[in-house]
Each structure stands twice: as structure tokens, then as C-alpha cells.
Amino acid sequence: MDKLRKIKIKKLLIKKREEITEQMRQMKKNGSLGKSPKDISGDLSGYSLHMADVATENFEREMQYGYASAEQKVLYEIDYALARLKERSFGKCQACSYDIKMNRLTAVPYTKLCIKCQEKEDKNKSGSM
């Protein structure tokens, strides 16, 4: 991979990392992550919340935790891709060692697999469920 393409990919990775970090920061600031149902409702009394309200808040909190977990995984993949750029192993499929096509790297700059190997992995995952 030539130097200009590496610079382009590095910029994409850094931009994506910043976007995800900001989304997670906003979610933590505005969302219900780390807050109790009582804190979320603003209820300062000793009365319990209605069961339906508690269930709704719990569901929303679980959704946010799931999203945060998925985003954390993407951040890890981005950091790993940046490390591979430094050590010059970036752009090679980790399964078959062939070059990953530039259009795939542009679409998913933190990918570790070429499209064929990714399809095989996805098929194996869906078949084992």
C-alpha cells in the first residue's frame, strides 16, 4: 500500500475514533448509563417507581450498555488497525494474507479480513448458532 493511501486510511480511522468517542461521551452525559432509575426519574421521595416505568428504564439502559459495548469493540479494532499501520502489516488479510482491496478498507478501515474471508467467518458464525 502506498504512502498516500495509508495517510487516507489513518485519517479515516482517527475520524471514526473521534466520532465514536464523542457519541459515547454524549451518551454518558445525556443518557441513563450509570444512573439508577430513581436518579433518572428525578424522584426524591421514598416512594417506589411504577413497575412499567422501571421496566422501560431498565430496557433503555440495557440498550445503551449494548451499544456502548459494541462501540467499545470498534474502538479496540480501530486502535489495533492503527497499530498495524505502524508495524506495516495493515492491509493484509489476517486469514489468507492477500491484500485487502482499497474499497473495502475505505468502507471499513479497521477490517482485518478480505471480503471472502469475512463472508466465510460470517457464514461459520451463523451456522454455529
C-alpha positions as CSV (number, residue, x, y, z in Angstrom):
1,M,0.0,0.0,0.0
2,D,1.4,3.4,-1.0
3,K,2.0,6.2,1.4
4,L,-0.9,8.4,0.2
5,R,-3.4,5.5,0.8
6,K,-2.0,4.9,4.3
7,I,-2.4,8.5,5.1
8,K,-6.0,8.4,3.9
9,I,-6.8,5.3,5.9
10,K,-5.2,6.8,9.0
11,K,-7.3,9.9,8.7
12,L,-10.4,7.8,8.3
13,L,-9.5,5.7,11.4
14,I,-8.8,8.8,13.5
15,K,-12.0,10.5,12.4
16,K,-14.1,7.4,13.2
17,R,-12.4,7.0,16.6
18,E,-13.2,10.7,17.4
19,E,-16.8,10.2,16.3
20,I,-17.4,7.1,18.4
21,T,-15.6,8.7,21.4
22,E,-17.9,11.8,21.2
23,Q,-21.0,9.6,20.8
24,M,-20.1,7.6,23.9
25,R,-19.3,10.9,25.8
26,Q,-22.7,12.3,24.9
27,M,-24.5,9.1,25.7
28,K,-22.9,9.0,29.2
29,K,-23.6,12.7,29.7
30,N,-27.3,12.7,28.5
31,G,-28.2,9.1,28.9
32,S,-29.1,6.8,31.7
33,L,-25.7,4.9,31.8
34,G,-24.5,4.6,35.3
35,K,-27.7,6.1,36.8
36,S,-30.3,4.4,39.0
37,P,-34.0,4.5,38.0
38,K,-34.6,6.9,40.9
39,D,-31.8,9.3,39.6
40,I,-33.2,9.2,36.1
41,S,-36.8,10.0,37.2
42,G,-35.7,12.8,39.4
43,D,-37.8,11.3,42.2
44,L,-36.5,12.4,45.5
45,S,-39.3,10.8,47.6
46,G,-39.1,7.5,49.2
47,Y,-41.9,6.1,47.1
48,S,-41.1,3.4,44.6
49,L,-41.4,3.9,40.9
50,H,-44.2,2.2,38.9
51,M,-43.1,-1.3,37.6
52,A,-43.7,-0.3,34.0
53,D,-41.5,2.8,34.3
54,V,-38.8,0.7,35.9
55,A,-39.0,-1.9,33.2
56,T,-38.8,0.8,30.5
57,E,-35.8,2.4,32.1
58,N,-34.1,-0.9,32.5
59,F,-34.7,-1.8,28.9
60,E,-33.3,1.6,27.7
61,R,-30.3,1.2,29.9
62,E,-29.6,-2.3,28.6
63,M,-29.9,-1.0,25.0
64,Q,-27.4,1.8,25.9
65,Y,-25.0,-0.7,27.5
66,G,-25.2,-2.9,24.4
67,Y,-24.5,0.0,22.2
68,A,-21.6,1.2,24.3
69,S,-20.2,-2.4,24.4
70,A,-20.3,-2.6,20.6
71,E,-18.8,0.8,20.2
72,Q,-16.0,-0.1,22.6
73,K,-15.2,-3.1,20.4
74,V,-15.0,-0.9,17.4
75,L,-12.6,1.4,19.3
76,Y,-10.4,-1.6,20.0
77,E,-10.5,-2.6,16.4
78,I,-9.5,1.0,15.3
79,D,-6.6,1.1,17.8
80,Y,-5.5,-2.3,16.5
81,A,-5.7,-1.1,12.9
82,L,-3.6,2.0,13.8
83,A,-1.0,-0.3,15.4
84,R,-0.9,-2.4,12.2
85,L,-0.4,0.7,10.2
86,K,2.7,1.5,12.3
87,E,4.1,-2.0,12.0
88,R,3.3,-2.2,8.3
89,S,1.1,-5.2,8.5
90,F,-2.1,-3.2,7.7
91,G,-4.0,-4.0,4.5
92,K,-3.2,-7.8,4.5
93,C,-6.0,-10.2,5.3
94,Q,-5.2,-12.0,8.6
95,A,-6.7,-15.2,7.4
96,C,-5.3,-15.6,3.9
97,S,-2.6,-13.0,3.8
98,Y,-3.8,-11.5,0.5
99,D,-4.2,-7.7,0.1
100,I,-7.5,-6.3,1.2
101,K,-9.0,-4.2,-1.6
102,M,-8.9,-0.4,-1.1
103,N,-12.7,0.0,-1.5
104,R,-13.2,-2.4,1.5
105,L,-10.6,-0.5,3.5
106,T,-12.3,2.8,2.7
107,A,-15.7,1.4,3.8
108,V,-14.4,-0.5,6.9
109,P,-11.0,0.9,7.6
110,Y,-10.4,-1.2,10.7
111,T,-11.2,-4.5,9.0
112,K,-8.8,-7.4,9.4
113,L,-10.2,-9.7,6.7
114,C,-10.7,-9.5,3.0
115,I,-14.3,-9.8,1.8
116,K,-14.1,-13.5,1.0
117,C,-12.6,-14.4,4.4
118,Q,-15.2,-12.2,6.1
119,E,-18.0,-13.9,4.3
120,K,-16.6,-17.3,5.4
121,E,-16.4,-16.1,9.0
122,D,-19.9,-14.7,9.0
123,K,-21.2,-18.0,7.5
124,N,-19.4,-20.0,10.2
125,K,-20.8,-17.8,12.9
126,S,-24.4,-18.0,11.6
127,G,-24.1,-21.8,11.1
128,S,-22.9,-22.4,14.7
129,M,-25.9,-20.6,16.3
